[in-house]
Amino acid sequence: MTLSSYGGKLTREQLSRVPTPSATATHKPIPHIEVVEKLVEALGFRQIGVVREEYAISADGMKMFGVMDLTTGFEGCRFAIGLQQP
């Protein structure tokens, strides 16, 4: 499964405009952008920066997928992480 198979790639700015699904008596959705911002904050505490990122959401807006390319203080080394919010 690729990000493009979910209707195109989104930037963080576009992701912030995706409406959060309504809560129910047994389920309280967390906005996708909140998950991303908390992750970026936690990475920053460890001197890890995001150099490239892209996101996609399912057609109903319930699932978010993402990829972040990261940079650290290690010369010549770069990492990437994938995100999935079911």
C-alpha positions in Angstrom: 0.0 0.0 0.0 1.4 3.4 -0.9 0.5 6.9 0.2 -0.7 7.8 -3.3 -3.2 4.9 -3.3 -5.2 6.9 -0.7 -6.1 9.8 -3.0 -2.9 11.8 -3.1 -0.2 13.1 -0.7 -0.9 15.9 1.8 1.4 18.4 3.4 1.3 19.0 7.2 -0.6 22.2 6.5 -3.2 20.3 4.4 -3.4 17.6 7.1 -4.2 20.3 9.7 -7.4 21.1 7.7 -8.7 17.6 7.7 -11.8 17.5 9.9 -11.7 15.2 12.9 -14.5 12.6 12.8 -17.2 13.0 15.5 -16.8 11.3 18.8 -19.2 8.5 20.0 -20.0 7.2 23.4 -17.2 4.7 23.1 -14.7 6.4 20.8 -13.0 9.9 20.9 -10.9 10.4 17.7 -7.6 12.4 18.0 -7.0 14.9 15.2 -4.4 13.5 12.8 -2.4 16.8 13.1 -2.2 16.4 16.8 -0.5 13.0 16.5 2.0 14.5 14.0 2.8 17.6 16.1 3.4 15.5 19.3 5.7 13.2 17.4 7.7 16.1 16.0 7.9 17.6 19.4 9.2 14.4 21.0 11.7 14.0 18.2 12.9 17.5 18.7 13.6 16.8 22.4 16.1 14.3 21.1 17.7 16.6 18.5 16.1 14.8 15.7 14.6 17.0 12.9 12.2 16.3 10.1 13.6 17.1 6.7 10.8 15.8 4.5 7.3 14.6 5.3 4.2 13.5 3.5 0.8 12.2 4.6 -2.3 10.6 3.2 -5.8 9.9 4.6 -8.4 7.3 3.9 -11.5 8.3 1.9 -13.5 8.5 5.1 -10.8 10.5 6.9 -10.6 7.9 9.7 -7.1 6.6 8.9 -3.9 8.6 8.4 -0.6 7.4 7.0 2.6 9.2 6.8 6.4 9.1 6.2 9.0 11.4 7.8 12.6 11.6 6.7 14.7 12.5 9.7 18.1 14.0 10.4 20.2 13.6 13.5 23.6 14.8 14.7 25.3 11.8 13.1 27.2 12.8 10.0 26.2 10.9 6.8 23.3 9.1 8.4 19.6 9.7 7.9 16.5 7.8 9.1 12.9 7.6 8.1 9.8 6.5 10.0 6.3 5.6 8.9 3.1 6.5 10.7 -0.3 5.0 10.8 -3.2 6.2 12.8 -6.0 3.7 12.5 
